Amino acid sequence: MSFNLIISGGHSGSFNMSADIFLLNRYKTADAFSANPTLRIYYFNPPALSLGFFQKDKNIDDRIIEKAKNNGFDIVSRPTGGRAVLHKSEITYSVTASYKNGIFAGKLIETYKKISEFLYLFFIKLGLKPDNVNYQNINIFRDKNKENKEKGGNNFNCFLKAHSYEITFDGKKICGNSQRRNDFAFLQHGSIYIDYKPEEHIEIFCGSGVDNSAYFNNITGILQEINKNKELNNPHKHTAEELTFDYLSEILALSFSEAYNLEPVIMQENILE
């Protein structure tokens, strides 16, 4: 069995969202491509602020949008749900596949659960130790949601609250995930922070009714977790210079392959045109 692998690199917010919608629509047609799940890996160039599909009208803070624009960030709407994500110093994945058959078959929460398996393996391969994910008990993160809500309030930022089956480190969220479904397939987005700087997020999101301490207490990044554990006798230590897009893309793709016992079929980016 195989999966389609597309490593896109850096593109504008509008290109990235259009490309993922294009992939979702590919699953309307039964062919060799849509018979396999698709993993696409990319980042936003320039950095971007993405808004969830339902984050409209009264759920949009115009002051935050204006600050993001003043910093030169793209403003883009995601086809997936959830709240706003600042795409800077991060790597983004999208998974597109049928939810009616195959390894990702099931209801929305079951798909989230299945995708978390390759993400968990990704962090393990980086030499990190995520919080245990209890795949038999969905309430493990519902309890964390309640705690995060008490800390963060009704916030604009996706990363201030961990959802079911999302990967955390000491309760801190490192990867924001959101999903969209249609009649034939699903699209799941995930943004993983590489070098998380809370000050950059506070600059954009401050004034949204959230205590700024939440940006220090609720969110983390790969480099931050590596530095926290750098004294450990860890054969998988990485420096900031090693955490390149190419390197992390390779580990993400390998984790996807091993988690689901699938062989990658490398697709050229022009398939998105």
C-alpha positions in Angstrom: 0.0 0.0 0.0 1.1 3.5 -0.8 0.5 7.2 0.0 0.9 10.3 -2.1 3.8 12.5 -0.8 4.0 16.2 -1.9 6.7 18.3 -0.4 5.8 21.9 -1.4 8.2 24.2 0.4 7.3 27.8 1.1 4.3 29.5 -0.6 1.8 32.3 0.0 -1.2 31.7 2.2 -3.6 31.8 -0.8 -1.5 29.2 -2.7 -1.3 26.9 0.2 -5.1 26.9 1.0 -6.0 26.6 -2.7 -3.6 23.7 -3.1 -5.2 21.8 -0.2 -8.7 22.4 -1.5 -7.5 21.2 -4.9 -6.3 18.0 -3.2 -9.6 17.5 -1.3 -11.5 17.8 -4.6 -9.3 15.2 -6.3 -11.0 12.7 -4.1 -14.3 13.2 -6.0 -12.8 11.1 -8.8 -12.0 7.4 -8.2 -8.5 6.9 -9.7 -5.0 5.8 -8.7 -4.3 9.1 -6.9 -7.5 9.1 -4.8 -7.1 5.4 -3.9 -4.3 6.5 -1.5 -4.1 9.0 1.3 -2.1 12.2 0.6 0.5 13.9 2.8 1.5 17.4 1.8 4.2 19.3 3.7 4.8 23.0 3.4 5.3 26.3 5.1 4.0 29.9 4.6 6.2 32.4 2.8 5.7 35.2 3.9 4.5 34.2 7.3 0.7 34.2 7.6 -2.2 34.5 10.0 -4.8 31.9 9.0 -8.4 32.1 10.2 -10.7 29.1 10.7 -13.5 28.5 8.3 -16.2 29.5 10.8 -14.1 32.3 12.4 -16.1 35.1 10.7 -18.0 38.3 11.5 -18.3 38.6 15.3 -15.5 36.0 15.8 -12.9 38.1 14.1 -11.0 40.8 15.9 -10.1 43.5 13.4 -7.3 44.8 15.6 -5.5 41.5 15.4 -5.9 41.4 11.6 -4.5 44.9 11.3 -1.5 44.2 13.5 -0.7 41.1 11.4 -1.0 43.1 8.2 1.3 45.7 9.6 3.9 43.0 10.3 3.8 41.9 6.7 1.9 38.7 7.3 -0.5 37.2 4.8 -4.1 37.0 6.0 -5.9 33.9 4.7 -9.0 31.9 5.5 -8.6 28.1 6.0 -11.0 25.7 4.5 -10.8 23.8 7.9 -12.3 24.8 11.2 -10.8 26.0 14.4 -9.4 29.4 15.5 -6.6 31.6 14.2 -3.0 30.3 13.7 0.1 32.4 13.3 2.2 30.6 10.8 5.8 31.6 11.6 8.8 29.5 12.5 6.7 26.4 11.9 6.1 23.5 9.5 2.6 22.6 8.2 1.2 19.3 7.1 -2.1 18.4 5.4 -3.5 15.0 5.2 -6.3 14.3 2.6 -8.0 10.9 2.3 -11.2 9.0 2.2 -13.0 8.7 5.5 -15.3 6.0 4.1 -12.7 3.3 3.6 -9.0 2.7 4.1 -6.8 3.4 7.1 -8.5 6.7 7.9 -12.0 5.5 7.7 -14.3 6.6 10.5 -15.9 9.5 12.2 -14.1 12.9 12.7 -12.7 12.1 16.1 -11.5 8.7 14.9 -9.6 10.4 12.1 -8.0 12.8 14.5 -6.9 9.9 16.6 -5.4 8.0 13.7 -3.5 11.1 12.5 -2.1 11.7 15.9 -0.2 8.4 15.7 2.1 9.6 13.0 2.6 12.9 14.7 3.5 11.2 18.0 6.1 9.1 16.1 7.5 12.2 14.5 8.3 13.7 17.9 9.7 10.5 19.1 12.0 10.4 16.1 13.3 13.8 17.1 14.3 12.4 20.4 11.5 14.1 22.3 9.0 12.7 24.8 5.5 13.9 24.3 2.8 13.4 27.0 1.3 10.0 26.8 -1.7 9.8 24.5 -4.3 7.4 26.0 -5.9 6.1 22.8 -8.6 4.2 24.8 -9.8 7.3 26.7 -10.9 10.4 24.8 -11.3 12.3 28.1 -7.6 12.6 28.6 -7.6 15.9 26.6 -11.1 17.0 27.4 -9.9 17.5 31.0 -7.0 19.5 29.6 -9.4 21.6 27.5 -11.2 22.6 30.7 -8.0 23.6 32.4 -6.8 25.5 29.3 -10.1 27.3 29.0 -9.9 28.5 32.6 -6.4 29.8 31.8 -7.1 31.3 28.4 -10.7 32.3 28.3 -12.7 32.6 25.1 -9.7 33.2 22.9 -8.9 34.0 19.3 -5.8 31.8 19.0 -6.0 28.1 18.2 -2.9 27.1 20.2 -4.2 28.2 23.6 -6.4 25.1 23.9 -5.5 21.5 23.3 -8.2 19.3 21.8 -8.7 15.5 21.8 -5.7 13.5 20.6 -3.5 16.6 20.1 0.1 16.1 21.1 1.3 18.0 24.2 4.5 18.4 26.3 3.8 18.8 30.0 0.4 20.0 28.9 1.7 22.5 26.4 0.4 22.4 22.8 2.9 22.1 20.0 0.7 21.3 17.0 -2.6 22.8 16.1 -5.0 20.7 14.0 -8.2 21.3 12.2 -10.4 19.3 9.7 -12.9 19.7 7.0 -15.1 17.0 5.5 -17.3 16.7 2.4 -19.3 13.8 1.0 -16.2 11.8 0.0 -13.1 12.7 1.9 -11.5 14.9 4.6 -8.7 17.4 4.7 -6.8 17.9 8.0 -4.4 20.7 8.6 -1.7 20.7 11.2 0.8 23.4 12.1 3.8 22.4 14.2 5.9 25.1 15.8 9.7 24.7 15.3 11.0 27.8 17.3 8.1 29.2 19.3 8.6 32.8 20.6 5.7 33.8 22.8 6.6 37.5 22.5 5.8 37.4 18.7 2.4 35.9 19.5 1.6 38.4 22.2 2.5 41.2 19.9 -0.2 40.1 17.5 -2.9 38.7 19.8 -2.6 40.9 22.9 -5.8 42.7 23.8 -7.9 39.8 22.7 -9.1 39.2 26.3 -6.5 36.5 27.1 -4.0 36.7 29.9 -0.6 37.0 28.2 0.9 34.4 30.6 -1.1 31.8 28.6 1.4 32.3 25.7 4.2 31.1 28.0 2.3 28.4 29.8 0.1 26.8 27.1 2.3 26.6 24.0 5.8 25.2 23.1 8.0 24.4 20.1 10.4 21.7 18.9 13.5 23.8 19.7 12.1 24.7 23.1 11.6 21.0 24.0 15.0 20.1 22.7 16.6 22.9 24.8 14.6 21.8 27.9 16.1 18.3 27.6 19.5 19.1 26.2 21.2 17.8 29.4 19.8 14.4 28.8 21.9 11.6 27.3 19.9 11.7 24.1 21.4 10.3 20.9 18.9 12.3 18.8 19.9 15.8 20.0 19.4 18.5 17.4 20.6 22.1 17.1 18.5 25.0 15.7 20.6 24.9 12.5 19.6 21.2 11.9 15.9 21.8 12.2 15.5 22.8 8.6 12.4 22.4 6.5 14.0 19.7 4.4 15.1 17.7 7.5 11.8 18.0 9.3 9.9 17.1 6.1 12.0 14.0 5.8 11.1 12.9 9.4 7.5 13.7 8.9 7.2 11.6 5.8 9.1 8.8 7.3 6.9 8.9 10.4 3.8 8.7 8.2 5.2 5.8 6.3 6.1 3.8 9.4 3.0 4.6 11.4 0.7 3.3 8.7 3.0 0.8 6.9 2.7 2.8 3.6 5.3 3.4 0.9 5.6 7.0 -0.4 4.8 7.8 -4.0 6.6 11.1 -4.5 4.4 13.6 -6.5 5.8 16.7 -8.2 4.3 20.0 -7.0 3.0 20.7 -10.5 0.2 18.2 -9.7 -1.4 21.1 -7.8 -1.7 23.3 -10.9 
